[in-house]
Amino acid sequence: MSMNAVVFRGVEKGVVVEKRPIPKAEPGSVVVKVRYAGLCGSDLHTYRGIEPAGENPDFIMGHELTGVISEVGEGVRNFQVGDRIVCPFTISCGECFYCKLDLSSRCVKSQCFGTPGLPGAQAEYVRIPLADSTVFNAPDGIKDQNLILMADIFPTNTHSPPLQYFAASNATSRLPPHLPDGAPPAVVVIGCGPVGLCALVSLRHQLGASARLIAVDGIPSRLARAAALVGAEPLNFREIPDVAGAIKAKTDGGRGADAALELVGREEALRTAFAAVRPFGVVSSVGVHNGVGGVGFTGAEGYDKNVQLVMGRCPVRSLFPKALEVLRANEGRLECLTENVVPLSGAVEAYERFERGEVQKFVFSMEE
C-alpha cells in the first residue's frame, strides 16, 4: 500500500510529491491518517539548505499535523483506532530528567518530524513514536485546520505557569507586575510571520488593551495584519536606518522597550532586540538560529545593560494545555493563518510561493 507524500530532494531539486509506502505501527507508536498538515517557516530552513539535511536528502517533510489514528502499536495505552489527535512537532518519552521537569523539547529521545531521522507529516499517513507521551486527543470546539497551530507555532508563543518560558511569556513573566506611575508595558515583536502574529495575539491576551505593542517586519502586508489584529504599531525595517532607535523613540523617555521578542532566527534581529530593550529588559528569542552566527552582542554589553536573555526550542508537549486555553479564546483572530488550504498535490507550488513570501502560511489538506 502506498500514499502521497512531500519529499525533500535537496536544495537544487526542492520538493516533489511522490508515492511512499504507508508506515506500519511499531511498539509504542501509532499511525495517523493525516487530515491537515501545515507548511511552517522552519520548513524553509530545510528547503533553502540552511538546516543540514544530509548528503543525499530523501525524506518526508512537515511537522504540523492533525488527523485520525488508523493503527495502534503494541504497548500503547492511551489511544485507540479512530481517535482524533493533534501532535507536537517533536516526540518525547515522558520519563527522562527533562520530561519530568516539563522541558519536553530537550527530551533525551527527542526527534523532530520532517527531518532525516523521522519522516514528516506532509503525507497521507505518518507514524508517531512514543505516542502515549507525545500525542494529544483533539479537543472539541476548535476546527481541525486551526488545531494545526497547536503543533508548534502557537504554544511557542504562550506559556505554562511553572515554566514561565516561551516567547510572549518569556517576556511577560519576567516583567515587574507594576511599572512606575502605572505606565503600560511596551513590548516589541521582531518578525511578523505566523509565529510573530501568534506572539502578538498572546501578548494582547496576557497584557490587556493598554499594553504598547510594536511590530517590526520588512513586508508591508504582515505589518498591516499585525496592526489590524491587535493594534500593534508597525515599523518597516527596510525604511528605517536605525530600527532600535525608532523603537526607543516610541517608549516613555526613550528608555527602550520593556521586552523584545526575536522570532526571526538571525543575529542581526537578535542584535536589534538587544539594542531596543531598556536596562533590565527582557529579550526572548525563539527564532530558529542556524550556522555560526552569534547572539549579536558581547558579554560586556550584556553586563552593562543587565539584560535578561532567554532562548531556545519550545517544549510544546509541556505547554499544550495552557496554550490551548489561549487559542480557544482567540481562535477567530488567528484564522487568517489557516485560511490558505490547498491539496497535498499542490505542495510544490505552495513551497515556491511560501519561499517568495507571497502567502503567510499554507495548510495542506489530504482531501483532494
N, C-alpha and C positions, 0 to 999 in steps of 0.2 A: 504494500500500500504506500502511496506517495502523497505528498502535499506540496502546495506552492509556498515558496519562502524567498525572502530578500537576502541575497548572498553578497558579501563584500569580496571583491576580487583584486583589491589593490587600488592605489591612487590613480593609476593610468586607466584602468578598466572600470573603476567605480563599482556600482551595484548592479546586479541582474536579478530578475525574478525567474526562478527555475524550480524544477521538481526535486524534492528531497524525501528520503524515507520518513514516514511518520514515526516519531520516537516511541519507545516502549517504556512502561513503568519499571523502575528498578526498586529494590528495597528502600523504604523511606521516602520515596518520591511519588509524585502524581503527574499524570499527563493531562494537559488542559487543552480543550478545543477553544482556541482564541476567538473572541468576538471583536475586540478592538485592540490595536497596538499603536502606540504613539511614536512619532518621529521627534526626537529630542535634540536640543542643541549640542549635547555632548556626543551624539551620533556623528555630528560633523567633524569632531576631533579625529575620529577614525577615518571618515570619508576623505578628509583633507591630508591625512598622513601625519597628523600631529601626535596622535596616540599610537604607540607601537602595536603592530598587528602581525608581526612575524614576516618571514621572507616571502612566503607564498600564501597570502591570506585566502581563505576559502571557508568562511563561517557565516552563520545566520546573524543578522543584525537585530538590534532593538532590545530595550529593557523596560518598556512600559506596557502593561497588558491587563485586560480583564477578559474573563471567559468562564467556561463551564468545565468542571472536571469530567474527563471521559474515561480515565483508568486510574486505579489506586494501587500502589505497590505494597508489597508485604511490609507489615510493621507500622503502617500509617494509621493513627488512632483518631485524628480529629476531623477527617474529611471523608466524603464518600462520593461515588459517581453521581453527577447531577448537581453538585453544589456550585453555586455562582461564587466566583472568587475575584480578588484583586491581589496582585503580588508586588512586593517591593522590588527594587531593581537589583538588590544583592540578596544572596542566600545567607542564612545564619543558623548556627547549631543550637542556640538557646542554652548551652551548658558551660561554655568556656568563661574565663575570667571577665572578658569584655561584655559578653551577652548578659552575664549576671549583674553587671553594672549598668545595664541598659545602654551600652555603647556598641550596638549590633553591627555598625559599619566596619568595625575593626575585629569582628569575629575571626578566630584563628582558621576557620574553614570558609571564610567569606569569598565569594566569587561574584562577579558582575555579569549579568546576562548580556549577550551580544558582543562577546569577546572570544578570542581563540580558545579559551578554556571552557566556555559554557555557551552553547548555542542559544540564540536570542529569540525574542518574542514576535518579530515581524514575519510570522509564519502562521499557517492554519492550525498548527499544534506546537506545543512546547512542553518539554519535560522540566519539572521543578524539583530539584533535590531538596532534602531536609525540609520536606513540606510542612510538617507539624510546627516547626519553629520559624517558618518563613511566610507562609500564605495566610491571608485573612479572608473570611467569608465576606462577600459583598453585602454592604448594608442596604436595606430597603430605603426608598425615597430619594435616591440620587441616581441620575442617569448613568448607564454603564460607560458611555463615552466620556462623561465628566469624571468618573472614577479613575480614568487614566491618570489624572493629575496626582492621585494619591500614591502612585507607584514611585514617584521621585520628586517632581518639582514643587508640589505644594507642601509636603512635610519638610522639605528643605527650607521652607520659609515660615515655619511656625515652631512650636516648642512644647515640651512637657515639663511641668514644674520641677521635677527632680534634676533635670538636665540643665534647664535654663540656657539653651545652647544655640539652636541653629537660626542663621540668617536674621530675620526680624527680631527674634528673641535673644540671639547672641547679643544684640544691641540693647533692646528694651529692658531685659532683666538686669543689665549692668548699669543702667541709668539710676540716679538718685530718685526716690519716689516723688520728691517735690523740688523744683528748681526755684532759685531766689525770685522773689516778687511775683510768684505764680506764673512765670513765663512758660509757655508751652514748649515741649521739646522740639528740636529741629533735627531731622534725620534725612540724609541724602542717600539715594539709591543709584549706584553706578552700573548701568546695564539694564535696559528696559525691554528685554525679550520676555519670553514666557516666565522665566524664573523671577525676573525683576517685577513683572506685573503681579505675580503671586505675592512677592515680598511687600509690595505697596498695599495690596489688599489686607495682608496680615498686619502690617503696621497700623493702618487705619482702624482695623478691628481692635487692636490692642491698646492704641494710644488715644483713640477718640477723634472727634471732629476738630479739636483745637490744635492738634499737632501740625507742625510745619513740615511737609514732605517735599523734597526737592528731587526731581528725576533727571538723570544725566544719560544721554544717548546721542548717537550721531544720525539716527534715522527719524525724520520728522513724524512719520505715521506712528511710531512707537511712543514718541513724546506726546502726541495728541491723545493716544489711547490712555496713557498714564494720567493726563490731566482730566480726561473725561471720567475715568474710573473712580478716582479718589481725590481729585482736585490738587494733584501734585503740580508744583511749579517746574516747568520744563527748562532745561539748559542743553543746547546743542553744542557738544564739544568741538564740532567741526567749525563752528562760527565764533568761538571764544578762545583767544590765545591763552588765557590764564583761567582754567576751569576752577581750580581750588580758590583762587581769589574771588571769582564770581559767586561761588558758594558762600564764602565768608561774608561777602557783602550783603547777603540775604539774611544773615543772622544778627541777633542783638549785639550791638557794639562791635560787629565784625570779628567776634572771637572765634567763630567756626562752628560747625555742626556738632551736636552732642554725640552723634553716632553716624557712621557711614557703612553702608553695605556694598561690598565689592562683589559683583556677580558675573564678571567677565572672564576672569582667569588669566589676566595679563599683568605683567609687572607694572606697566605704566598706569593701569587702572588702580592697582593697589597703592601706588605712589600718590595718585590723586586723592584717594580716600584718606591716606595718612595726612597729607597736607591740608585737607579740608576740615578735619576734626579739631576741636579745641583741646587744650591740655586736659588730661584725664578723660578724654573722649574714648569712644569705642570704635574699633574697626572690625567688622565682621566679614570675612572672606569665605564664600562657598563656591566661587568660580573654580572650574577645574584647571589647575595650573599644570602645564606640561613643560618638558625641556629643562633648560638650565637657567631660566630666569630667576631673579631673586625676589625679595619681598618689597623692594622699592625704597627702602630707607636703611640707614645704618643703625647699629646698636646705640651709638651716641645720640643720634637724633631721637630714637625711641625713648631713651633715658631722659633726655632733656624735655620731652613732651609728656612723659608719664602716660603714654598711650596704652590702651588695652587692645591686644590683637588676639582674635580667635578665628580659627580657620580649619577647613577640612571637610571630609565627606559626611553627609547627613546619615545618621542611623535611623532610616525610615521605619524599620520594624519597631524600634523603641518609641518613636514619636507618633505612631499611626493613630492611636485613639484620640489624642488631643488635637492633632491636625484635622482629623475627620470632623470634629465638632466645629472647627473654624470654617472648613469647606462647606459644611451643611448650611452654615449661617450666611455664606457668601457665594453660593453656587451660581446664582443668577449673574453676578458681576463677572464671573470667570468663564462663562460660556463662550465668550469671544475667543478663547484659546482652543476650543474643541469644535468649532463650527466648520472647519475645513476637513470634512470627512471624504476620503477617496478610497476606491477599491485597492486591494493589495497589488493588482495588476498595474496600477499607475504609479508604483513606487519609484521607478527610475526618474520619471519626470518630476515627481514630488521632491526627491532629493536634489535635483538640479535647481528647482525653483527655491527650495529652502536654503540651499547654499548661496544663492544670489540675494537672499534677504527679501524675496517678494511676498512671502507669507509668514505670519507669526508662528504658526505651528500646524502640522498635519496630523491627522488621526487616520490610520488605515482600518478599513472595515473588511472583514473576511466574507461578507455577503456581497457578492457582485451585483 
